[in-house]
Amino acid sequence: MPRNGFLAAALLAATVAVSLPSAALAQAAATAEPAHYSVTETLVGKLLDDPAASAILEKLIPTVYANEMFQTMGRDQTLKSIQQYEAAALSDENLAKIQAEFDKIPAKK
């Protein structure tokens, strides 16, 4: 009986030792900044504050970019969430083009 208890304790200790680094890595990955901006995740305000990302928006969606509501109230939304208000300019096809351009630049922290 004591032998089984020792074996169970040893297995538990080994499992915990193996899981701790994995858990630490998972948490670090979850809190790490993304390498690139995302049309579905990044807030418009962050995009507008980065000159490179802002230039992409101005080039690919000039009418949306020039809209004062986009520049002010849109800052707390993603491009994907604004799509419902600007369906033509922010079509899935155009969002894919914007994402392709975002993938070429690093996201600023």
VEXDREN-2710 file (C-alpha; in Angstrom, 1 decimal):
% VEXDREN-2710
k/r/px/py/pz
1/MET/0.0/0.0/0.0
2/PRO/2.7/2.6/0.9
3/ARG/4.4/1.8/-2.4
4/ASN/1.3/2.7/-4.4
5/GLY/1.0/6.0/-2.4
6/PHE/4.6/6.8/-3.3
7/LEU/4.0/6.0/-7.0
8/ALA/0.9/8.2/-7.1
9/ALA/2.8/11.1/-5.4
10/ALA/5.7/10.7/-7.8
11/LEU/3.3/10.8/-10.8
12/LEU/1.5/13.8/-9.4
13/ALA/4.8/15.7/-8.9
14/ALA/6.0/14.8/-12.4
15/THR/2.7/16.0/-13.9
16/VAL/2.8/19.3/-12.0
17/ALA/6.4/19.9/-13.0
18/VAL/5.6/19.3/-16.7
19/SER/2.5/21.4/-16.7
20/LEU/3.9/24.5/-15.0
21/PRO/6.2/25.5/-17.9
22/SER/3.3/24.9/-20.4
23/ALA/0.9/27.0/-18.3
24/ALA/3.5/29.8/-18.0
25/LEU/4.1/29.7/-21.8
26/ALA/0.3/29.8/-22.4
27/GLN/-0.1/32.8/-20.2
28/ALA/2.8/34.6/-21.7
29/ALA/1.4/34.0/-25.2
30/ALA/-2.1/35.2/-24.1
31/THR/-0.7/38.5/-22.8
32/ALA/1.9/39.1/-25.6
33/GLU/1.1/41.7/-28.1
34/PRO/0.3/40.4/-31.6
35/ALA/3.0/40.7/-34.2
36/HIS/0.5/42.4/-36.7
37/TYR/-2.7/44.3/-36.5
38/SER/-6.0/42.5/-37.1
39/VAL/-9.2/43.7/-38.8
40/THR/-11.1/41.6/-36.3
41/GLU/-9.2/42.2/-33.1
42/THR/-7.4/45.6/-33.2
43/LEU/-9.3/48.7/-32.2
44/VAL/-9.5/51.5/-34.8
45/GLY/-8.0/53.9/-32.4
46/LYS/-4.8/51.9/-32.2
47/LEU/-4.7/51.7/-36.0
48/LEU/-5.2/55.5/-36.3
49/ASP/-2.4/56.2/-33.8
50/ASP/0.1/54.2/-35.9
51/PRO/1.1/56.3/-39.0
52/ALA/1.8/53.2/-41.1
53/ALA/-1.6/51.5/-40.3
54/SER/-3.4/54.9/-40.7
55/ALA/-1.9/55.3/-44.1
56/ILE/-3.2/51.9/-45.2
57/LEU/-6.7/52.8/-44.0
58/GLU/-6.5/56.2/-45.8
59/LYS/-5.4/54.5/-49.0
60/LEU/-7.8/51.5/-49.0
61/ILE/-10.9/53.0/-47.5
62/PRO/-10.7/56.7/-48.1
63/THR/-14.3/57.6/-47.6
64/VAL/-14.6/55.7/-44.3
65/TYR/-11.2/57.1/-43.2
66/ALA/-12.4/60.7/-43.9
67/ASN/-15.6/60.2/-41.9
68/GLU/-15.5/62.1/-38.6
69/MET/-17.5/59.4/-36.8
70/PHE/-14.9/56.8/-37.8
71/GLN/-12.1/59.1/-36.5
72/THR/-13.9/59.7/-33.2
73/MET/-16.6/57.2/-32.2
74/GLY/-15.1/54.4/-34.3
75/ARG/-11.9/54.4/-32.2
76/ASP/-13.3/51.9/-29.7
77/GLN/-14.4/49.4/-32.4
78/THR/-12.7/47.0/-34.8
79/LEU/-13.0/47.3/-38.5
80/LYS/-15.0/44.1/-38.6
81/SER/-17.5/45.6/-36.1
82/ILE/-17.8/48.8/-38.2
83/GLN/-18.5/46.7/-41.3
84/GLN/-22.3/46.6/-40.5
85/TYR/-22.4/50.4/-41.0
86/GLU/-20.1/50.6/-44.0
87/ALA/-20.9/47.3/-45.7
88/ALA/-19.6/48.2/-49.2
89/ALA/-16.3/49.9/-48.2
90/LEU/-15.6/47.3/-45.5
91/SER/-16.8/44.2/-47.4
92/ASP/-15.1/40.9/-46.5
93/GLU/-13.0/41.3/-49.7
94/ASN/-11.8/44.8/-48.7
95/LEU/-11.1/43.6/-45.1
96/ALA/-9.0/40.8/-46.6
97/LYS/-7.0/43.4/-48.6
98/ILE/-6.6/45.6/-45.5
99/GLN/-5.4/42.5/-43.5
100/ALA/-2.9/41.6/-46.2
101/GLU/-1.4/45.1/-45.9
102/PHE/-1.4/45.0/-42.0
103/ASP/0.5/41.7/-42.3
104/LYS/3.3/43.5/-43.9
105/ILE/3.9/45.9/-41.0
106/PRO/4.6/45.2/-37.4
107/ALA/2.1/46.2/-34.7
108/LYS/3.3/48.9/-32.4
109/LYS/3.2/48.3/-28.7
END
